[in-house]
């Protein structure tokens, strides 16, 4: 930290001078007080800068004359009083510099060291706002001149890129200073420290300026800017810079190429990533290493192209790129997701042959695969071997093995290993214990869960409240609320006070079983303690009641709780769906209005249910209103919604509205499945409404919607079936040429007296 000084009033005869040092901005309260052992006039200029380093805390009693420029705070009351009566000025006062230069001995004048000058300049730049004038004065006082090597050192020490660039620009206008290649390289390195797009633009501009000035450009300069463009997500700019770099005869470094390659594969330009990789593979870009192959192999494994990944693995070994830990982990994970256990074992053997030490990630993949295959004992043997050779931590072995066994249903084996882990003094994670207890209870092993609870309490590895909560959650998930009451009584017997999580666990258990009375009483108890009940439990109770058909109890529960804070979207969706099954349109409409008021936007599923409900009750006007509202909110209808409206129009014999709906479908470029309309057309045919059915079929052809087998059969059933008509229909379906239903009827009339073919003899395939 740099302090600027001013000589004060002599306090100990004439041999001691008093100085005041400011740091950062001018601030009287942030000043530091020091005493020097000689008159200021006798100092060489470079020794002034020894005051720039802050001293340790000095002795508090009887300050003596110290060695040259050893500092301490003045805590003597007389000294402080004398200081307060003096008139101090900072280095920013011009008369200080004039008095300083006045007493300098020009014959014995020596410049300060470069390190001291650099540290002083960096401190001034980073701690003050108006540092340009201070730097000029600093150079005058030290009789030093800023050279490119000094500028490079200062740029490297400045932490903020914006501040470094400001200093770089200031140097361009500084008298007697000219940038060189090293100073440009230094500012490029500083600007590319972070991932800011503006810094990438500035860095590229400085790179091109460096080239235009004729300075020597190195590949590392290009690499810095290229990596900066990649980090900010501008892969197009990075590729342009890569081509420019190649045109100048430079090759990018390994890290720059791999960074660009990884970004291309993660973006939409995977083809550009493959193109770049093949250039590296062909030697056009000499930057091929193990990390390059790892990036491409990972992309292939994510795309489930395991054969391609194996080919890349073989190519990597042929190119003398030795596979590392990441290479094997990528392939093992890929084949693990595919379920190829044989290849996983092969890769693991190759891994051991190459003396590549597996890590915790590798072990986790292997144990999961072994447990998935139903061979947990193999996983146990494998982990014991890894533990003996010292490759992985023993606690990690137990943790991963227990967790994997629990997730794949081997609860008793997991319990045995967990008990061994605890008895050997390893502290298990709370999440691991909770998972094991929950699995045991849900598997009907409640007695073992209670024994495990007693073991953990004896070892004191987990807080008692967490121990009981884990067991309580397990028995509630198993539906054993009688055991939950027993645990709560044991709570009070042990002197433990149940917390909010405890009561919410019990509440969720009652809600899952649909115990309305107990749930309401427990909610009142939670609110009486000043807590809020679990919203998920309340929604679960309402949902379960609605599914069971207990609508009145569900609505009572909904009205009882704070609906503005608790009822969520999923609960509203279930309630509306169940009410629609009961044709309770009033309650469903009310809930839909509540959702809009609470800014819970209904989705397509809710709109579909409401439209179908109104259409089923012949409320076509309300259904059309909801349909228009859905369209206005940008929700695109589907086949089922169109079918509901179309069927309602046809059942009410509003054929014009049905035809208009088909026109809307055609105008919206929506590909409607004609099978969803077949039942409505068939009903018209069965009711004898031939003209209406004929109009709809003509409109279907105009909309390029080909009638299916059911519509055609229903249409022809009103007259004689003729094989000729069937052939015409098949030609029509194949060519999509508009065929008027009147021509079909003419063919039916012509072949009225012909024998009707059996339907099973007609080939309806097109």
Residue pairs with C-beta under 8 A, 6 or more apart in sequence:
1 23
1 52
1 54
1 123
1 127
2 23
2 52
2 119
2 120
2 123
2 124
2 127
3 21
3 22
3 23
3 32
3 51
3 52
3 54
4 21
4 22
4 90
4 91
4 92
4 134
5 19
5 20
5 21
5 34
5 48
5 51
5 91
6 19
6 20
6 88
6 89
6 90
6 91
6 93
6 96
7 17
7 18
7 19
7 40
7 99
8 17
8 18
8 19
8 20
8 83
8 86
8 88
9 18
9 82
9 83
9 85
9 86
10 16
10 17
10 18
11 18
11 35
11 79
11 82
11 83
12 35
12 65
14 39
15 37
15 38
15 39
15 65
16 35
16 36
16 37
16 38
16 65
17 35
17 36
17 38
17 39
17 40
18 33
18 34
18 35
18 36
18 74
18 83
18 86
19 33
19 34
19 35
19 36
19 40
19 51
20 31
20 32
20 33
20 34
20 83
20 88
20 90
21 31
21 32
21 33
21 34
21 51
22 30
22 31
22 90
22 91
23 30
23 32
23 123
23 127
24 30
24 127
24 128
25 127
25 128
25 129
26 90
26 92
32 54
32 73
33 73
33 74
33 83
34 51
34 55
34 71
34 72
34 73
34 74
35 63
35 66
35 71
35 72
35 74
36 68
36 69
36 71
37 65
37 66
37 67
37 68
37 69
37 70
38 68
40 103
41 103
44 108
44 109
44 110
45 104
45 109
45 110
45 111
45 112
45 141
45 142
45 143
46 110
46 111
46 112
46 113
46 116
46 142
47 68
47 69
48 112
48 141
48 142
49 112
49 116
49 117
49 120
49 142
50 69
50 116
51 69
51 71
52 116
52 119
52 120
52 123
54 71
55 70
55 71
55 72
57 72
57 73
58 71
58 72
58 73
59 72
60 75
63 72
63 74
63 76
63 79
66 72
74 80
74 83
89 95
89 96
90 96
91 97
91 134
91 137
92 134
97 137
97 140
97 141
100 141
101 140
101 141
109 143
111 142
111 143
111 144
112 142
112 144
114 149
114 150
114 153
117 138
117 142
117 144
117 150
118 150
118 153
118 154
118 157
119 157
120 138
121 135
121 138
121 146
121 150
121 154
122 154
122 157
122 158
124 131
124 134
124 135
124 138
125 131
125 135
125 154
125 158
125 163
125 167
126 158
126 159
126 160
126 163
128 134
132 170
135 146
135 170
138 144
139 145
139 146
145 176
146 171
146 174
146 176
146 177
147 177
148 177
148 178
148 179
148 180
148 182
148 183
149 182
151 168
151 171
151 177
151 179
151 183
151 186
152 182
152 183
152 186
154 167
155 164
155 167
155 168
155 183
155 186
155 187
155 190
156 186
156 189
156 190
158 164
158 167
158 190
161 190
161 191
161 193
161 194
161 196
161 199
164 187
164 190
164 191
165 187
165 190
165 191
165 202
168 179
168 183
168 187
171 177
171 179
171 183
172 179
180 215
181 210
181 215
181 216
181 217
184 206
184 207
184 209
184 210
184 215
184 221
185 218
185 220
185 221
187 206
188 203
188 206
188 207
188 221
188 224
188 225
189 224
191 199
191 202
191 203
191 206
191 228
192 199
192 200
192 203
192 224
192 225
192 227
192 228
195 228
195 231
195 232
196 232
197 232
197 234
199 228
200 225
200 228
200 229
200 231
200 232
200 234
200 237
203 224
203 225
203 228
204 225
204 229
204 237
204 241
207 217
207 221
207 222
207 225
210 217
210 221
211 217
217 248
217 250
219 245
219 250
219 251
219 252
219 253
220 253
222 241
222 244
222 245
222 250
222 252
222 256
223 252
223 253
223 255
223 256
225 241
226 238
226 241
226 242
226 245
226 252
226 256
226 260
227 255
227 256
227 259
227 260
229 235
229 237
229 238
229 241
230 238
230 256
230 259
230 260
230 263
231 259
233 263
235 260
235 263
235 264
235 267
235 269
235 272
238 260
238 263
239 260
239 272
242 252
242 260
245 251
245 252
246 285
251 285
251 286
251 287
252 260
252 285
252 287
253 287
254 287
254 289
254 291
254 292
256 287
257 276
257 280
257 285
257 287
257 292
258 287
258 289
258 291
258 292
258 295
260 276
261 273
261 276
261 277
261 280
261 292
261 295
261 296
262 295
264 270
264 272
264 273
264 276
265 273
265 295
265 296
265 298
265 299
270 299
273 296
273 299
276 285
277 292
277 296
279 285
280 286
280 287
280 288
280 292
281 288
281 315
288 319
288 321
289 321
290 316
290 321
290 322
290 323
290 324
290 327
291 326
292 321
293 312
293 313
293 315
293 316
293 321
293 327
294 324
294 326
294 327
294 330
296 312
297 309
297 312
297 313
297 327
297 330
297 331
298 330
300 306
300 308
300 309
300 312
300 334
301 309
301 330
301 331
301 333
301 334
301 337
302 334
304 334
304 337
304 338
306 334
306 335
306 338
306 340
306 343
309 330
309 331
309 334
310 331
313 323
313 327
313 331
316 323
316 327
317 323
322 354
323 354
323 356
324 356
325 356
325 357
325 358
325 359
325 362
328 347
328 348
328 350
328 351
328 356
328 358
328 362
329 359
329 361
329 362
329 365
331 347
332 344
332 347
332 348
332 362
332 365
332 366
333 365
335 343
335 344
335 347
336 344
336 365
336 368
336 369
339 372
341 369
341 373
344 365
344 366
344 369
348 358
348 362
348 366
351 358
351 362
357 391
358 366
358 386
358 391
358 392
359 392
360 392
360 393
360 396
360 400
363 382
363 383
363 386
363 392
363 396
363 397
363 400
364 400
364 404
366 379
366 382
367 379
367 382
367 383
367 400
367 401
367 404
368 404
368 407
368 408
370 376
370 378
370 379
370 382
371 379
371 404
371 405
371 407
371 408
371 410
372 408
376 401
376 404
376 405
376 408
376 410
376 413
379 401
379 404
380 401
380 417
383 392
383 397
383 400
383 401
384 397
386 392
386 397
387 394
387 397
394 424
394 426
395 421
395 426
395 427
398 417
398 418
398 420
398 421
398 426
398 428
399 421
399 428
399 429
399 432
401 414
401 417
402 414
402 417
402 418
402 421
402 428
402 432
402 436
403 432
403 435
405 411
405 413
405 414
405 417
406 414
406 435
406 436
406 439
407 435
411 436
411 439
411 440
411 443
411 445
412 445
412 448
414 436
414 439
415 436
415 440
415 445
415 448
415 452
418 428
418 432
418 433
418 436
418 452
419 452
419 455
421 428
422 428
422 455
422 456
422 459
422 461
427 461
428 461
428 462
430 462
430 466
430 470
433 456
433 462
433 467
433 470
434 470
434 473
436 452
437 449
437 452
437 453
437 470
437 471
437 473
437 474
438 470
438 473
438 474
438 477
440 446
440 448
440 449
440 452
440 474
441 449
441 471
441 474
441 475
441 477
441 478
441 480
442 474
442 477
442 478
444 478
446 474
446 475
446 478
446 480
446 483
449 471
449 474
449 475
450 471
453 467
453 468
453 470
453 471
456 462
456 467
457 464
457 467
464 494
464 496
465 496
465 499
465 502
468 487
468 490
468 491
468 496
468 502
469 499
469 501
469 502
469 505
471 487
472 484
472 487
472 488
472 502
472 505
472 506
473 505
475 481
475 483
475 484
475 487
475 509
476 484
476 505
476 506
476 508
476 509
476 512
477 509
477 512
479 509
479 512
479 513
481 506
481 509
481 510
481 513
481 515
481 518
484 506
484 509
488 498
488 502
488 506
491 497
491 498
491 502
500 526
500 531
503 522
503 525
503 526
503 529
503 531
503 533
504 526
504 533
504 534
504 537
506 522
507 519
507 522
507 523
507 526
507 533
507 534
507 537
508 534
508 536
508 537
508 540
510 518
510 519
510 522
510 541
511 519
511 537
511 538
511 540
511 541
511 544
512 540
512 541
512 544
514 541
514 544
514 545
514 548
514 550
516 541
516 545
516 550
516 553
516 556
516 557
519 537
519 541
519 557
520 557
520 560
522 533
523 533
523 538
523 560
523 561
526 532
526 533
527 533
532 565
533 561
533 566
535 565
535 566
535 568
538 557
538 561
538 566
538 567
539 566
539 567
539 568
539 570
539 571
541 557
542 554
542 557
542 558
542 567
542 571
542 574
542 575
543 570
543 571
543 574
543 575
545 551
545 553
545 554
545 557
546 554
546 574
546 575
546 578
546 579
547 574
547 578
549 578
551 578
551 579
551 582
551 584
551 587
554 575
555 587
558 567
558 575
561 567
563 594
564 598
568 600
569 595
569 600
572 591
572 594
572 595
572 600
572 606
573 603
573 605
573 606
575 591
576 588
576 591
576 592
576 606
576 609
576 610
577 609
579 587
579 588
579 591
580 588
580 609
580 610
580 612
580 613
583 613
583 616
583 617
585 613
585 614
585 617
585 619
588 609
588 610
588 613
589 610
592 602
592 606
592 610
595 601
595 602
595 606
596 602
601 633
602 610
603 635
604 630
604 635
604 636
604 637
604 638
604 641
607 626
607 627
607 629
607 630
607 635
607 641
608 638
608 640
608 641
608 644
610 623
610 626
611 623
611 626
611 627
611 630
611 641
611 644
611 645
612 640
612 641
612 644
614 620
614 622
614 623
614 626
615 623
615 644
615 645
615 647
615 648
616 644
618 648
618 651
618 652
620 645
620 648
620 649
620 652
620 654
620 657
623 644
623 645
623 648
624 645
627 637
627 641
627 645
630 637
630 641
631 637
636 670
637 670
639 672
639 673
639 676
640 676
642 661
642 665
642 670
642 672
642 676
642 677
643 676
643 677
643 680
645 661
646 658
646 661
646 662
646 676
646 677
646 680
647 677
647 679
647 680
649 655
649 657
649 658
649 661
650 658
650 680
650 681
650 683
650 684
650 692
650 696
651 680
651 683
653 689
653 692
655 692
655 695
655 696
658 680
658 696
659 695
659 696
659 699
662 696
662 699
662 700
662 703
662 705
663 699
663 703
665 672
665 703
666 702
666 703
666 704
672 705
674 700
674 705
674 706
674 707
674 708
674 711
675 708
675 710
677 696
677 700
677 705
677 711
678 707
678 708
678 710
678 711
678 714
679 710
681 693
681 696
681 697
681 707
681 711
681 714
681 715
682 710
682 711
682 714
684 692
684 693
684 696
685 693
685 714
685 715
685 717
685 718
686 714
688 718
690 718
693 714
693 715
694 715
694 741
694 742
694 745
697 707
697 711
697 715
697 741
698 740
698 741
700 706
700 707
700 711
701 707
701 732
701 738
701 739
701 740
702 738
704 736
706 732
706 733
706 736
707 715
707 729
709 764
712 729
713 759
715 741
715 744
716 722
716 725
716 744
716 748
719 745
719 748
719 749
719 752
720 748
720 751
720 752
720 753
720 754
720 756
721 756
721 757
721 759
722 747
722 748
722 750
722 751
722 752
722 754
722 756
722 757
723 751
723 754
723 757
723 762
724 747
724 750
724 751
725 744
725 747
725 748
725 751
726 757
726 762
728 739
728 743
728 744
728 747
729 744
730 763
730 764
730 766
732 739
733 766
734 766
